[in-house]
């Protein structure tokens, strides 16, 4: 048997050649939601994952990691292997508010994540019990000025978006309110219905059922545009308080250092979900406004939000007890 000399010489080179990297993803992708199952973040994630799974060719599995206002779950994302198989659903609390409030964060929100896409914006209307006489923000502000510190506003807990929204309203309107924290959105909504507090901000999906049955009254939306589900409710800008921007939001991130190819695939999957007609319909039914964008745009958005809420925290002198 004779061998061609060139083929024999090539054998060692072929043996030494590295194996081709497996295409991404080569196994299921874990989507860590840093809040409890059944909350807004969890619901939004579960609406996105079927279409993302189809686009990626691998299951995207939602995993709840609640704790510390979103910090616990995001820390798990930041410390995961940066190969794209672990991503997270982040929101304002853990990404732009907690870094200015907590002296010892377990991650650097500006450096330890690779933005994939903003997913949705969720309006946080200023809401009062229907039994209260105020039918406008102007009337509420007048009552607060007449009784400094006597009106209570509820929140979902210290340092969360509803807490900071109340502080921002006080700064912008020149009023003084008393903060009453609750342990989540559902307890806050029930406290408003029961008139334990006079006003409060919370994610629209939590408040909307109570507004629809007439138990609560939404006075204004702290966003750039009116919400299609509450078209009669004006924005804060329309009533002369343009700085009271209180939109919450949810976005997808990977650990810093995730390969560009994996990030590109994840972004395509997110875009596929956020442009799917059925997904869009279901998101709007939940009170979420789809808001997909490019990773660079999401990164810029995060920087702007971080600076804006840091200024509010500083001006209001907010501190976690």
MOLIN-V269895 format. One record per helix or strand of 3 or more residues. SS is the DSSP state (hx for helix, st for strand). FROM is the first residue (numbers start at 0). TO is the last residue. Records with the same first field share a line. If there is no record, write none. Layout:
SS=FROM-TO, FROM-TO
This chain:
hx=4-15, 39-55, 67-77, 91-100, 136-145, 160-172, 184-192, 203-211, 227-229, 236-238, 259-273, 276-284, 294-315
st=28-32, 59-63, 85-90, 112-121, 125-128, 151-154, 177-180, 198-200, 215-220, 247-254, 287-289
